[in-house]
Every structure is written in structure tokens, then in C-alpha cells.
Amino acid sequence: MKIPGFACKSLPLAVALVLANSAAAQFEPDPLGLTRELPAVYPQSWIIAQDASFFHPNDGKFIVLDAADDSQHGRYKGMFNGSFVAQLAIAESRPEMYVVETFHSRGHRGERTDVLTFYDKRSLAPVGEVVLPPKRALTLPIKFSLQLVDEERLGLVFNLTPATSVSVVELERREFLGEVPIPGCAMIFPTGQRGFSSLCADGAMLTVHLDAQGAVLSTERSETFFDAQADAVFEKPAMHGRMAHFPTFLGNLISVDLSGDSPVIASPWALANGVEGGWRPGGVQPAEADSAGQVYMLMHPGGAEGTHKDPGSEVWVFDPEARQLSARIALRLPAISIELTRGESPLLVATNINLNLDVYDAGSGNHLRTLADFGQETPLVLHGAR
């Protein structure tokens, strides 16, 4: 039985089906279960972009990228997870990374569990965890909420309930050791051999010295060195070794030497001295230091009350020893966070207002490339890989 118009259409269809079946017969699926490993020590140009997944924080992730790679596929090295606005610390003495994260038994509700998860730097796979008291600070990512001390033997986790304390973890044995109260103070800045300091609401710094078991040996308190009402400090200093350079909301810089048992606090100096325009620091991650100790700062003009989170249109480079401005880098787009790669010729990486990553030559200030479409949503904080 012939159906008008059918025969002329059925032949191409039949040919297509034959070709499809032939192609399917020749197709060999990719083998499953293959794992490609990254190096145990990451190259100097690599960074880790922390995507906080701001609108669905249970799905946070850390994306490993090569900031020096111009190819779309080559720059992406891998990804690992971090639940509910996690915090990250990266070891240098062993191929491990540590993520403090939070889970609930019913997804977004139910019993809360906080853990310090151990990730292998080569496979990016979780290889262990330590259950913590369910009180770690649930804030936007801040590098100084999770730190390593005592030659990376102890991990310290900042807690906020709203009482403040620090959980201590023995990393080699993967064991929770205890909790150190730091009333009225916040954040963790490694100090001396096995201690840490915290910023306090009264403008002082509390320093805690620990023994080998993570218990408190002694505490001390500095004199007041900033006024939280008149000119608060950012809790995110630029770190060069154990030298912490704290910018203030009004545009001063206070350097604190944390290499000894007691912090040595220098007098503040004005970042924009002699520069017109009301320039101030601002952003989510406003300050970083390079391997030579130069301090890079996100700056915006027209600073006023409440602009300390504003994106910066320029990055200023300072010599903190000479207390002077060395260079100004005009950004292609305003940025909210910056990071520097390691080495003598670092790259400056900035999370711009489109939430892509602009890469600049830190020496010349030239824009080199933009990293986009690497699976990011809200890469609020950048980490220098090592």
C-alpha cells in the first residue's frame, strides 16, 4: 500500500537509521574509573578560586586553576567540595588541604555536624575527617577562620556561637584535642612557634600560647592599637611570613610582627597620603602580599562610612618598610578580591564585578587574560596554591 508522500521521506530516514546503527556499532565508550592526579606541589601560577555558592551554600566548591594558561580547557585543573560556606587551609609540608564545613542531617535542617575534612592535593579526593563541636563560625569565607600552627601539626578553627573560641585539631593523628575560649576576640593569626593571636573588640590583640597537646600554656593581651568605632581594622591582613599588614576602614595601615611570642605592633600610617580623591581600601578580600613583601591593596575613590565593602577600581602597591606607595594598577573592571601567585614574577588575580577572574602582570600592571566559564558562580575568595 502506497501512502502519498511517504516513500520519498522514508528513504532518507532509513539511510539515517542504518548510518546511526553503523556508527553505534563502531563506538567504544570511554573506560570508567580513571583518575588523573595533580602534582603534590602545585606550580607557582596555580590558584584556587573558592566559589561560596552564595545562593545555595551547601554546594560550595574550590576550583583549581592555572592563572598563566590562555587555553580554556588547559587552565582548569580540577574541583573539590566545601559545604556551607567552608574555610580552606593548604599545607606546604605534605600534600594535603583542609576544609572546615558543615552538614545537616536533612539537608538544610536537622542535626548539625561540623567536620574538618582532609583532601589529597593530587586526587582532590577526601581522605579523612575529624568531627568538631558544631559551633564553627558560619560567615563568608575568611582565610583567618582556619589556620595551621606548630609546623602545620595543629589546625585551628574559629568558632562563633556568638561566644568565640578556637577548636584545636592534631592533623597528623586526625584527632580533636579541645577548645580554647577567646571571649570578645575573633580570627586566628599564627604567632610564634605554637600560638595564635586574635583581634579584640576593645582594639587590643589577645595572644594564646599552646602546649604540644593543644592546651593553653599562657595568654597575654596587647595594648589598644585601633579604635573599632573611629577607625576599625579589616580582619583580613596582607600576610608576608609572620608579618601581618592590617588596613583600616579610613585608609591607614598597621603592621604587626607575629614572628615572636608577643606581637610587635607598629604605628599606623596613611595609605593615600598626598593623593586626592578620598581613596580607601575595600572589598571582600582587599589586601595581599607578594613573595618580596610588597603589599597590594584594592582601593576605591570617594570613600565614606560604609564603603569598606565596595569594589576597588585600582590596586595600589606599597612598600611597607619604606611606608610609601610604589605603583598603581588601573583595573579593567572593578574587583572585590585579589590574590597573588608565588614567585619572583607574580600574577595579580582579581575577582571582578562580573565574578570572572582578571589576570594582570603584577610588575607592569598589564591585563593578560580573563578566566571565565570555569564553573564558577560566586568566587568570592582566592587562594594561592602551593
N, C-alpha and C positions, 0 to 999 in steps of 0.2 A: 504494500500500500504506500503510495507516494503522497507525502504531505507537501503542498506547495511551499517553496521557500526553505524547506528543511535540509534538503540534500546539500545545497551549496554552503550551508553553515556548518553542517555536521562534519565535513571532511577536515577543515582546519582544526576543529575541536578534537577529532580523532587523532590527527597528527600530533597535536599538542600533548595529548594524553600519552601517546607512545613515547615521545621525547622525554616527557617527565618521568615515566617509568624507567626509561633507559638511564636517565641521569641519576635517579634514586638508586638503581642497581649498582652504579659506579661510585656512589657517595660513601665515604667512610667517615663515621663520626669521630670527633676528637676524643682521645682517651681521657677518662676521668681520673681524678685523684692526683693530678700532677701539681707539685709545689715548686715554685721558683723562689729562691732565697735572695735576700738583700745582703750586702756586706755587713759584718759585725760592727765595723766602724764606718759611719756614713761619710761620703765625700763632703768636702767643705762647702760646696754650693747647695747642698740639700737643706730644705726647711720642712717643718711640719705645720700645716695650717689646721688650727683647731676650729672645726665647724660646730658651734654650740647648738645648732638646730634650734634656734631661739623660739620658734613657734611650735615645736614638738620636741622638747629637750630630752626625752627618753631615747631619741635616735641620734644623739651626738656622735661625732666621729673625728678622727685625726687622719689627715691626708698627707702622705709623704710625697714631696715634690722636689724636682731639681730646678732651682731658680735660674740656672745658666743654660737650660735646654730650650732651644727655639721650636722644637717639634712638638706638636700637640700630644702625641702619644708617648714620646720618649720622656717627657718631663714628669709624667705620672708614674710613681713607683709602687704605690700600694695604699691601703687604708686599714685602720683598726678602730674599734668602737670605744665609746665612753658615755655611759648612761647618765642622764640627768645632770647636765652642766658639770662634766667631770673636770678634774685637775690633773695635770701631767708633770712628771719629772723624768729626766733621762739620765741614766748612769753613764759615766765615762769609763769606769774601771771594769765593767762587764757588759755583755750585750743584752741589757735589759732596759725596759721602760716601765714606769709605774703610773697607774691611773687610779685615782680615788673616785669612786662612783657610787650611785645609789639606785636601788631597785625596790619596787613594791610588789607584794605577792599577787595583787590583782591589777597589775599594770600601772595605772595612775592612782591607785588607792590600795589599802590593805597594809599588812605588816611591812615595815621599812627595814631594809638591810643595807648597811654601808660596807663596802669592801675596798681594799687596796688590791688591785689586780696587777699581776706581773705579766708583761708582754715580752716575747722574744723579738729582738730587733731584726733578726734575719727573716723569720717567717711571719712576723706581725700577729702571731697566734698567742692567745692567753695560755700561760704555762703554770699558773698558780694564783692563789689569792689568800688574803688574810681578812677575816671578818672583823670589823671595827665597831665600837659603840655607835649607835645610829644618831649621830649628832654633828657630823662634819658640816661645815658652812656651805649652805646652798646659795651661792652667789654666781654672778657672771665669772667666767674663767679669770683667775688671778694667779700668776706664777708663784706668788709667795704664800699660797694656801697649802702647798705641798713642796717640801724641801728635803734634801739629803744632807746629813752631817756625819761626823766621825769617819771620814774617808769613805763615805757612802755606805756605811754599815747600818745606820739608823735612818728611817724615814719618819718625817714629822708631818702631821696632818692638822690643819687648823679647824677647830670646832666652834660653832656659834649656835646657842640654843634659846635665848640670847646670851646666856653666860658664855664666856670664852675660855677655851682650853686648847691643849695640844695633845693629840694621840701619838704615841711612840711605838714604832714597829721595828723589830730586828729583821733586816732584809735578808740576811744570809740564811737564817733559820726559818724565816717567814713566820714570825711569831709576834703577836701583840704583847707589848710589855707593860703599858699603863698609860695614864693620863696626867698631864701637868696643867694645873689651873693657871690662867694668866688674867685675872679679873681686871676689867677696864682696858684691856690691851688687845691688839689684833695683829695678825700676819706673822710670818716666820722668816727671819733673816739670819742665816747661819753666821755664827760668831765664834771665833777662837777654834779650838780643836773639836769640842763636842758640846757646843752651846748654841743658843739662838737668842735673838732679840726681837722685841715686838714694839710697835708704836702704841702709845697710850693716849687716852682722851685728854689728859692734862698737859700734853705736849712733851712728855718725857719718853724715855725708852727703857723698857724692862728687859734685863738680860738674865737668862736662866742657864746655869751650868749643870750638865748631866753627868752621871757616872756611867760606867760601861754597861750597866743593866737598864739604862734609860730613866733612872730615878733622879730626883733633884738633889744636887750637891749643895748649891747655893744660888741665891738671886741677888741682883743689885739693880738700882734704879738711877738713871742719869738725871742731871738737872734738866729743867724745861728748856727746850731749844726751838719750839714753834708754838704758835697760838692757833688752836683749832678754830677759833671764831674769827680772828682777824686775818689769818693767812695760813690755811691748812696745807699740809703736805699731801701730795699724791702717795698712796700706799704702794706705788709701782716704781721703784727707783731704777735707774740705769746701773747695772752691776758690771764692774770690771774686777774680776777676782773677788776679794772681800771688801772692795771699796764700793759703797752704795751712794749714788748721787740722787738725792730726793728733790724733784722740782716742787714748787709750791703753787697754789692757785693764782697768786698775784705775779708770778714770774720770777721768783728767786730760786737759787739752787743751794742746797745744803748737803755737803759731802760728809759721810760718816765712815770712818775706818773701822771695820769689824774683824780685822785680822787677829787682834789680840783678845785677851779675856774680857776687856772692858771697851765699849765703843769710844772712839775718839771723834768728837763732833766739831767740825769746822764752822766758822761763822758764815752766814748766808751772803750771797752776792747776787746782783740783779742781772738776769739774762739779757734783757733788752736795753741795757744802759746805753743811752745815746742814740737809740733807734726810735724814730717816731712811728706812731700808728697804734699804740696801745697793744702791742703784741704780748700774748700769754701762751703758756702750754695748754694742751687739751687733747682729748681723745680717750679711747678705751685702753690703749697701750701706748702711752705718749713718749716714752724715753727708752733708749737702748744705748749700749756702749760697744765699740768695736774692739778688736784684739789689742790695739795700741792704747786703749783707754780714752779715746775721744768719745764724747757724749753727743748723741743725736736726739733732737727734740722736735716733736710735732708742735708747730706754732700757728696761731691764728691772730689776725688783727682785730682791733675793736673789742678787746677782752673786757668783760664786765662780770658782775655777780651771776653765777650760774652757767658761765660759758666753759667751764673746765672739762666738759664732755664734748665740746664742739670739735669737728674735724679740723685738721690743720691744712692750710694751703701751702705751707713751706715746711721743710725740715732744716733746722739750724744745727750746725756742728760747732761744738765748744771744746776748747782745751781747758779742762777743769783745774789743772795745776796753774796755768797762766791766768785763769779766770777771764777768758776773753773768747769772743765769737770768732771762729775760724772760717766758716763758709755758710752760705745759704743756698739751699736746693729748692727751686720752684717745682712744685709737683704738677704733674699732668692733670690730675684730678685731686681734690681734697681727700685726705685719708684719715682713718680713725685709729689705725695701729701700724707700728713699724717693727721690723726685725732686721738684723744684720747677719750675713753669713760669716763664717770664720775665715781666717787667713789674712795675708798682707794686703790683698786687693779685694775687700769685701763688696758684696752686693747689698744694696738697700732695698728691702722688700716692704711694700706698703699696701695695706688693705684699703682700697679706695671706696668712695661713697656708693659705687655700683656693686660693691662686695666682690670685686675681682682684685687680683694682686698685680700691682705695678712694680716692675723691677728696674732699678736705677744703678748706674755705676756710682758707688759711694764717693769715689775720688773726684770725678768730673761732674757728677750730678746729672749726666745724660740718661734719658729714659731709654731702656734697652728693649723691653718686651712687656706684654701684659699676659698674665696667666689667667685664663678663663675657661669655663666649661669643664672643670675637673671634678664635678660632682658636689660643688660647694653650694651652700645656702647662706649661712651667716658665719664666715670665717673671722671671728672677732679677735682672736689672739693667734699670734705666730710664734713658733718656737724654732730656735736654731738647732738643727740636727747635729748629732755628734756620735 
